[in-house]
Amino acid sequence: MNLKKIIKLADGKLLTPNVDIDIDINGGYGADLMSDVLAFSQPDSVLLTGLTNPQVVRTAQMAEFRAIIFVRGKQPQAETLLIAAQENIPVITSPFGMFELCGRLHKAGLPSFESNESN
């Protein structure tokens, strides 16, 4: 699914205006524990999270996410946006909660990219 469509479905606002948003996203993953993101996500997806610190961008970069959406209208720190812009990672904020936004994106056809492995 194209990121432009995801932004529209999320009623999102792009916070990194100079990065490319004409990219394809293959799936989605929602979490606030960055250790879970590293352990259970798959690359080429969008990360939905309520955390807004710079570590989120570093984690997304390591896990090969294509974009980050902050839920509940959260606004990231300036450092977070700076790192995301440097790494060319689109950052979006959405007014929806994580459960609502995951449901909307899944219903629109974006698959879950959460691995099925359990501890």
MDTraj code that builds the backbone (N, CA, C; nanometers):
import mdtraj as md
import numpy as np

residues = "MET ASN LEU LYS LYS ILE ILE LYS LEU ALA ASP GLY LYS LEU LEU THR PRO ASN VAL ASP ILE ASP ILE ASP ILE ASN GLY GLY TYR GLY ALA ASP LEU MET SER ASP VAL LEU ALA PHE SER GLN PRO ASP SER VAL LEU LEU THR GLY LEU THR ASN PRO GLN VAL VAL ARG THR ALA GLN MET ALA GLU PHE ARG ALA ILE ILE PHE VAL ARG GLY LYS GLN PRO GLN ALA GLU THR LEU LEU ILE ALA ALA GLN GLU ASN ILE PRO VAL ILE THR SER PRO PHE GLY MET PHE GLU LEU CYS GLY ARG LEU HIS LYS ALA GLY LEU PRO SER PHE GLU SER ASN GLU SER ASN".split()
xyz = np.array([
    [0.0852, -0.1168, 0.0000],
    [0.0000, 0.0000, 0.0000],
    [0.0904, 0.1239, 0.0000],
    [0.0554, 0.2205, -0.0789],
    [0.1345, 0.3420, -0.0871],
    [0.1209, 0.4238, 0.0422],
    [0.2308, 0.4834, 0.0852],
    [0.2287, 0.5611, 0.2095],
    [0.1322, 0.6788, 0.2026],
    [0.1147, 0.7367, 0.0859],
    [0.0184, 0.8470, 0.0730],
    [-0.1221, 0.8007, 0.1113],
    [-0.1582, 0.6794, 0.0708],
    [-0.2895, 0.6247, 0.1060],
    [-0.2982, 0.5991, 0.2560],
    [-0.1899, 0.5485, 0.3145],
    [-0.1871, 0.5230, 0.4585],
    [-0.2054, 0.6532, 0.5355],
    [-0.1378, 0.7578, 0.4920],
    [-0.1521, 0.8881, 0.5588],
    [-0.2971, 0.9347, 0.5534],
    [-0.3613, 0.9171, 0.4382],
    [-0.5019, 0.9563, 0.4249],
    [-0.5914, 0.8739, 0.5165],
    [-0.5708, 0.7427, 0.5201],
    [-0.6511, 0.6555, 0.6070],
    [-0.6314, 0.6885, 0.7549],
    [-0.5099, 0.7332, 0.7888],
    [-0.4761, 0.7647, 0.9281],
    [-0.5176, 0.9060, 0.9662],
    [-0.5743, 0.9802, 0.8706],
    [-0.6011, 1.1225, 0.8921],
    [-0.4731, 1.1881, 0.9451],
    [-0.3619, 1.1475, 0.8832],
    [-0.2305, 1.1827, 0.9336],
    [-0.1775, 1.3155, 0.8851],
    [-0.0802, 1.3636, 0.9595],
    [-0.0084, 1.4856, 0.9256],
    [0.1397, 1.4494, 0.9166],
    [0.2004, 1.4762, 0.8012],
    [0.3409, 1.4477, 0.7807],
    [0.4254, 1.5491, 0.8570],
    [0.5157, 1.4989, 0.9407],
    [0.6003, 1.5854, 1.0231],
    [0.7412, 1.6012, 0.9675],
    [0.7740, 1.5249, 0.8644],
    [0.9043, 1.5332, 0.7978],
    [0.8784, 1.5659, 0.6502],
    [0.8544, 1.6914, 0.6183],
    [0.8059, 1.7283, 0.4854],
    [0.9041, 1.7065, 0.3705],
    [1.0310, 1.6938, 0.3972],
    [1.1282, 1.6803, 0.2888],
    [1.1686, 1.5368, 0.2586],
    [1.0943, 1.4397, 0.3123],
    [1.1245, 1.3000, 0.2831],
    [1.0224, 1.2457, 0.1828],
    [1.0622, 1.1437, 0.1112],
    [0.9782, 1.0839, 0.0082],
    [0.8650, 1.0035, 0.0704],
    [0.7422, 1.0360, 0.0341],
    [0.6285, 0.9578, 0.0834],
    [0.5629, 0.8776, -0.0288],
    [0.6187, 0.8843, -0.1472],
    [0.5663, 0.8048, -0.2575],
    [0.6385, 0.6695, -0.2577],
    [0.6164, 0.5971, -0.1476],
    [0.6812, 0.4677, -0.1285],
    [0.5758, 0.3639, -0.0940],
    [0.6093, 0.2388, -0.1192],
    [0.5178, 0.1300, -0.0871],
    [0.5516, 0.0717, 0.0491],
    [0.4466, 0.0443, 0.1233],
    [0.4553, -0.0163, 0.2561],
    [0.3916, -0.1545, 0.2444],
    [0.4633, -0.2569, 0.2881],
    [0.4145, -0.3939, 0.2700],
    [0.3306, -0.4475, 0.3850],
    [0.3383, -0.3841, 0.5025],
    [0.2625, -0.4304, 0.6169],
    [0.2725, -0.3317, 0.7313],
    [0.2100, -0.3655, 0.8417],
    [0.2103, -0.2767, 0.9575],
    [0.2398, -0.3517, 1.0859],
    [0.2905, -0.2760, 1.1833],
    [0.3221, -0.3318, 1.3145],
    [0.2992, -0.2223, 1.4185],
    [0.2279, -0.2537, 1.5251],
    [0.2008, -0.1575, 1.6307],
    [0.2558, -0.2035, 1.7639],
    [0.3375, -0.1181, 1.8282],
    [0.3943, -0.1534, 1.9588],
    [0.4555, -0.0304, 2.0241],
    [0.4666, -0.0364, 2.1564],
    [0.5368, 0.0660, 2.2330],
    [0.6658, 0.0129, 2.2945],
    [0.6801, -0.1164, 2.3005],
    [0.8047, -0.1751, 2.3521],
    [0.9018, -0.1955, 2.2358],
    [1.0093, -0.1195, 2.2357],
    [1.1027, -0.1280, 2.1244],
    [1.1722, -0.2639, 2.1196],
    [1.1828, -0.3317, 2.2323],
    [1.2385, -0.4673, 2.2300],
    [1.1464, -0.5610, 2.1523],
    [1.0146, -0.5434, 2.1642],
    [0.9200, -0.6229, 2.0854],
    [0.9311, -0.5885, 1.9369],
    [0.9505, -0.4606, 1.9078],
    [0.9658, -0.4193, 1.7685],
    [1.0838, -0.4922, 1.7059],
    [1.1953, -0.4946, 1.7757],
    [1.3138, -0.5614, 1.7225],
    [1.2955, -0.7129, 1.7129],
    [1.2233, -0.7699, 1.8072],
    [1.2099, -0.9155, 1.8120],
    [1.1026, -0.9705, 1.7180],
    [0.9956, -0.8959, 1.6959],
    [0.8793, -0.9554, 1.6301],
    [0.8319, -0.8874, 1.5023],
    [0.8934, -0.7784, 1.4615],
    [0.8476, -0.7087, 1.3413],
    [0.9170, -0.7628, 1.2171],
    [0.8689, -0.7178, 1.1026],
    [0.9272, -0.7543, 0.9741],
    [0.9609, -0.6267, 0.8975],
    [1.0629, -0.6301, 0.8119],
    [1.1023, -0.5099, 0.7387],
    [0.9979, -0.4628, 0.6379],
    [1.0184, -0.3408, 0.5898],
    [0.9359, -0.2788, 0.4855],
    [0.7931, -0.2510, 0.5307],
    [0.7771, -0.2261, 0.6595],
    [0.6443, -0.1979, 0.7124],
    [0.6406, -0.0596, 0.7760],
    [0.5239, -0.0236, 0.8255],
    [0.5052, 0.1016, 0.8977],
    [0.4932, 0.0681, 1.0462],
    [0.5592, 0.1472, 1.1290],
    [0.5531, 0.1289, 1.2742],
    [0.4525, 0.2258, 1.3323],
    [0.3556, 0.1734, 1.4064],
    [0.2603, 0.2552, 1.4805],
    [0.3000, 0.2491, 1.6270],
    [0.3186, 0.3658, 1.6888],
    [0.3642, 0.3686, 1.8275],
    [0.3194, 0.4956, 1.8975],
    [0.3170, 0.4894, 2.0290],
    [0.2875, 0.6067, 2.1107],
    [0.4138, 0.6686, 2.1677],
    [0.5275, 0.6056, 2.1448],
    [0.6543, 0.6594, 2.1934],
    [0.7090, 0.7597, 2.0928],
    [0.7640, 0.8692, 2.1420],
    [0.8075, 0.9757, 2.0516],
    [0.9550, 1.0125, 2.0671],
    [1.0306, 0.9357, 2.1413],
    [1.1709, 0.9699, 2.1643],
    [1.2587, 0.9283, 2.0461],
    [1.3814, 0.9799, 2.0405],
    [1.4704, 0.9483, 1.9290],
    [1.4999, 0.7990, 1.9126],
    [1.4919, 0.7228, 2.0203],
    [1.5193, 0.5791, 2.0126],
    [1.4216, 0.5084, 1.9180],
    [1.3010, 0.5621, 1.9039],
    [1.2032, 0.5023, 1.8123],
    [1.2562, 0.5044, 1.6693],
    [1.3164, 0.6152, 1.6295],
    [1.3704, 0.6248, 1.4938],
    [1.4881, 0.5294, 1.4771],
    [1.5739, 0.5225, 1.5757],
    [1.6889, 0.4308, 1.5685],
    [1.6416, 0.2858, 1.5593],
    [1.5393, 0.2529, 1.6365],
    [1.4841, 0.1173, 1.6322],
    [1.4206, 0.0901, 1.4961],
    [1.3447, 0.1853, 1.4464],
    [1.2812, 0.1698, 1.3154],
    [1.3857, 0.1515, 1.2061],
    [1.4942, 0.2241, 1.2186],
    [1.6029, 0.2123, 1.1220],
    [1.6645, 0.0723, 1.1274],
    [1.6933, 0.0240, 1.2471],
    [1.7528, -0.1094, 1.2628],
    [1.6604, -0.2193, 1.2112],
    [1.5299, -0.2026, 1.2345],
    [1.4326, -0.3039, 1.1944],
    [1.3847, -0.2847, 1.0500],
    [1.4399, -0.1862, 0.9819],
    [1.4106, -0.1602, 0.8410],
    [1.2650, -0.1241, 0.8142],
    [1.2079, -0.0392, 0.9019],
    [1.0743, 0.0152, 0.8780],
    [1.0829, 0.1206, 0.7700],
    [0.9761, 0.1399, 0.6966],
    [0.9722, 0.2407, 0.5902],
    [0.9149, 0.3724, 0.6405],
    [0.8375, 0.3708, 0.7520],
    [0.7742, 0.4926, 0.8038],
    [0.7320, 0.4689, 0.9484],
    [0.7067, 0.5801, 1.0189],
    [0.6618, 0.5756, 1.1574],
    [0.5366, 0.6617, 1.1699],
    [0.4348, 0.6091, 1.2384],
    [0.3159, 0.6879, 1.2697],
    [0.3015, 0.6937, 1.4212],
    [0.2969, 0.8156, 1.4739],
    [0.2708, 0.8354, 1.6159],
    [0.1201, 0.8462, 1.6354],
    [0.0670, 0.7633, 1.7230],
    [-0.0773, 0.7562, 1.7469],
    [-0.1197, 0.8585, 1.8530],
    [-0.2502, 0.8725, 1.8676],
    [-0.3109, 0.9613, 1.9676],
    [-0.2657, 1.1076, 1.9531],
    [-0.2304, 1.1477, 1.8312],
    [-0.1918, 1.2857, 1.8058],
    [-0.0608, 1.3277, 1.8688],
    [0.0182, 1.2316, 1.9081],
    [0.1440, 1.2640, 1.9763],
    [0.2398, 1.3383, 1.8837],
    [0.3141, 1.4303, 1.9442],
    [0.4135, 1.5101, 1.8733],
    [0.5523, 1.4716, 1.9245],
    [0.6413, 1.4331, 1.8350],
    [0.7745, 1.3906, 1.8781],
    [0.8637, 1.5084, 1.9149],
    [0.9689, 1.4759, 1.9855],
    [1.0710, 1.5736, 2.0196],
    [1.1402, 1.6200, 1.8918],
    [1.1976, 1.7401, 1.8953],
    [1.2685, 1.7950, 1.7792],
    [1.3819, 1.7031, 1.7357],
    [1.4526, 1.6443, 1.8306],
    [1.5627, 1.5539, 1.7977],
    [1.5128, 1.4311, 1.7206],
    [1.3961, 1.3829, 1.7565],
    [1.3370, 1.2683, 1.6873],
    [1.3137, 1.3014, 1.5403],
    [1.2570, 1.4175, 1.5151],
    [1.2302, 1.4595, 1.3773],
    [1.3588, 1.4831, 1.2996],
    [1.4585, 1.5380, 1.3659],
    [1.5875, 1.5631, 1.3006],
    [1.6514, 1.4319, 1.2544],
    [1.6534, 1.3341, 1.3427],
    [1.7117, 1.2036, 1.3077],
    [1.6320, 1.1378, 1.1949],
    [1.4993, 1.1441, 1.2039],
    [1.4155, 1.0838, 1.0993],
    [1.4412, 1.1495, 0.9639],
    [1.4531, 1.2812, 0.9624],
    [1.4805, 1.3516, 0.8363],
    [1.6175, 1.3129, 0.7818],
    [1.7163, 1.3024, 0.8695],
    [1.8505, 1.2626, 0.8262],
    [1.8510, 1.1224, 0.7677],
    [1.7684, 1.0353, 0.8224],
    [1.7621, 0.8957, 0.7771],
    [1.6568, 0.8735, 0.6693],
    [1.5892, 0.9815, 0.6278],
    [1.4849, 0.9756, 0.5252],
    [1.3709, 0.8802, 0.5640],
    [1.3313, 0.8860, 0.6898],
    [1.2194, 0.8052, 0.7395],
    [1.0993, 0.8973, 0.7594],
    [0.9917, 0.8769, 0.6837],
    [0.8734, 0.9598, 0.7030],
    [0.8144, 0.9414, 0.8427],
    [0.7789, 1.0515, 0.9054],
    [0.7166, 1.0506, 1.0375],
    [0.5824, 1.1211, 1.0254],
    [0.4798, 1.0540, 1.0743],
    [0.3422, 1.1019, 1.0643],
    [0.2806, 1.0997, 1.2032],
    [0.1906, 1.1923, 1.2306],
    [0.1115, 1.1834, 1.3528],
    [-0.0342, 1.1629, 1.3130],
    [-0.1046, 1.0814, 1.3896],
    [-0.2448, 1.0501, 1.3627],
    [-0.3264, 1.0719, 1.4902],
    [-0.4482, 1.1243, 1.4768],
    [-0.5306, 1.1450, 1.5959],
    [-0.5874, 1.0150, 1.6545],
    [-0.5816, 0.9062, 1.5791],
    [-0.6409, 0.7807, 1.6244],
    [-0.5518, 0.7089, 1.7253],
    [-0.6139, 0.6333, 1.8136],
    [-0.5402, 0.5461, 1.9038],
    [-0.4831, 0.4282, 1.8270],
    [-0.3938, 0.3553, 1.8909],
    [-0.3267, 0.2455, 1.8220],
    [-0.4243, 0.1378, 1.7762],
    [-0.5153, 0.0973, 1.8628],
    [-0.6106, -0.0078, 1.8266],
    [-0.6954, 0.0352, 1.7068],
    [-0.7473, 0.1568, 1.7133],
    [-0.8302, 0.2092, 1.6043],
    [-0.7531, 0.2162, 1.4732],
    [-0.6320, 0.2687, 1.4788],
    [-0.5552, 0.2864, 1.3559],
    [-0.5113, 0.1526, 1.2972],
    [-0.4698, 0.0602, 1.3812],
    [-0.4356, -0.0737, 1.3307],
    [-0.5555, -0.1352, 1.2595],
    [-0.6721, -0.1221, 1.3189],
    [-0.7938, -0.1761, 1.2584],
    [-0.8266, -0.1117, 1.1255],
    [-0.8155, 0.0195, 1.1184],
    [-0.8440, 0.0915, 0.9942],
    [-0.7489, 0.0480, 0.8820],
    [-0.6214, 0.0402, 0.9130],
    [-0.5240, 0.0030, 0.8103],
    [-0.5408, -0.1420, 0.7665],
    [-0.5674, -0.2303, 0.8631],
    [-0.5877, -0.3713, 0.8293],
    [-0.7134, -0.3885, 0.7442],
    [-0.8196, -0.3209, 0.7815],
    [-0.9447, -0.3292, 0.7061],
    [-0.9269, -0.2786, 0.5625],
    [-0.8380, -0.1816, 0.5444],
    [-0.8124, -0.1264, 0.4112],
    [-0.7191, -0.2158, 0.3291],
    [-0.6684, -0.3231, 0.3898],
    [-0.5878, -0.4188, 0.3148],
    [-0.4410, -0.4251, 0.3513],
    [-0.3962, -0.3486, 0.4498],
    [-0.2560, -0.3554, 0.4919],
    [-0.2403, -0.4743, 0.5866],
    [-0.1570, -0.5722, 0.5510],
    [-0.1426, -0.6898, 0.6372],
    [-0.0609, -0.6625, 0.7624],
    [-0.0815, -0.7454, 0.8625],
    [-0.0010, -0.7409, 0.9837],
    [0.1378, -0.7945, 0.9519],
    [0.2392, -0.7226, 0.9982],
    [0.3757, -0.7707, 0.9821],
    [0.4352, -0.8065, 1.1174],
    [0.3509, -0.8541, 1.2059],
    [0.3978, -0.9049, 1.3348],
    [0.4262, -1.0530, 1.3164],
    [0.5464, -1.0938, 1.3506],
    [0.5788, -1.2352, 1.3335],
    [0.4986, -1.3187, 1.4314],
    [0.4781, -1.4446, 1.3974],
    [0.3972, -1.5334, 1.4790],
    [0.4783, -1.6107, 1.5815],
    [0.6056, -1.5784, 1.5946],
    [0.6883, -1.6475, 1.6923],
    [0.6519, -1.6013, 1.8326],
    [0.6501, -1.6937, 1.9255],
    [0.6197, -1.6570, 2.0639],
    [0.7368, -1.7002, 2.1532],
    [0.7474, -1.6311, 2.2644],
    [0.8543, -1.6648, 2.3609],
    [0.8064, -1.7673, 2.4596],
])
top = md.Topology()
chain = top.add_chain()
for i, resn in enumerate(residues, 1):
    res = top.add_residue(resn, chain, resSeq=i)
    for name in ("N", "CA", "C"):
        top.add_atom(name, md.element.get_by_symbol(name[0]), res)
traj = md.Trajectory(xyz[None], top)
